[in-house]
Amino acid sequence: MPYQQAYDEWFDEDIYHAFTTRALPTALSARILVEVFELIIDCLDMSSLTTAGLVCAAWYSRAMHNLYFIVELHDRKGFDLLSQQCRTSPRVRRWLATARQLIASDRPKLPPGKERKDRKNSCFLHALPLALGHVLSGVQVLSITRFHPNATPLPFFLALSHFESVTSLTLLHCRLSNISQLRRLVCAFPRLKHLLLSENILAQESPAGHV
């Protein structure tokens, strides 16, 4: 019998909703090993992790670890919010220190007329190392998308050294002005082992493939 047919015959929707809409009795849930709950928490999405962290103290640590394991920043609003939380919340700073992967990208290039008006508000990658590098020093995998440094000051490249644990670096759709900027960027990570460059890394060169 095909798997799907067997599943359809076995599955009872009324029983399913009866179990998923009611909490387990305390006498039963107290007998379940914490390791079992942790395996379930490992399968949750971001919004569910936030909820799981509020359930009880036993779930909090695992839920927060998973929630902060990968940090993603894709706009200026999210960057500003996280920067503010770092300044005001020791708890957020502690959890950010456990992050192991950082994915950061500026928004796609806007049409010429709109770009001049909105670009300043959406661009944040130039400020990322200075604002968050010291609290994300445990990041090992770093991915940067649509970074156009142009006249980025030297402190930016110096602040990249805060990401002292980075072993893997990916640059996607970035436009560096010259090979010197690329050299400074790569040399900022003393433990770097893996480097991926893709799509127009150097402004004066033709589109590049993977390196």
C-alpha positions, 0 to 999 in steps of 0.5 A: 500500500502506498505510504500516503494512502496508508497515512490517510487511512491511519490519520484521524483529524479529530484525535490530532486536534484533540492532542494539539489544542490541549496542554499535556497533563503535568503528571505526563509532561514532567516525566518527559526527559529534557533532552526530548524537549530539546530535540523538539525545540531544535526543529522549531522555526524562529517565531516558535522559538520565541514562544518556546523560550517563554514556556519555562526555565528548562526550555529557555536556554535551548530556545534562545541558543537556537534563536541567536545561533544565526543572526540575519540583518537585511535592512536598516530598521533591523540593524538599528533595533539590534544595535539599540538592544545591545546598548540597553540589554546585557541579556541580548549582548550575552546571547549575541556572543553565542551566535555562530553565523551572521548573514547581512545584506543591504537592500537591492539597489533602488531606481535612480530617483528613489535611491538618492532619497532612500539609500541612506536609510537602507544602507547599514553594512558600513556601520556593522563592524563598528556597532556590533562586531564586539558583541558578535566576536564568536561568529564563524560564518559570515555572509555579506551581500550588496556591500558597496564601500566606495569611500569607506573609512579605514576604521571600518576595515580595522573594526572587522578584526572584532570578528576574530572567529570567522573561518568562512567568508562569503561576499555576494553582489559586492562592489569593491573599488579596487584590489586593495579593499579586497585585500584589507577585507580578507586580511581582517580575518586571521582565521579565515579558511574558506572564501567565496566571491561572487558577482562583480566583486571589483568595480573595474572588472567584468563579472566574476564567477566563484573563487 
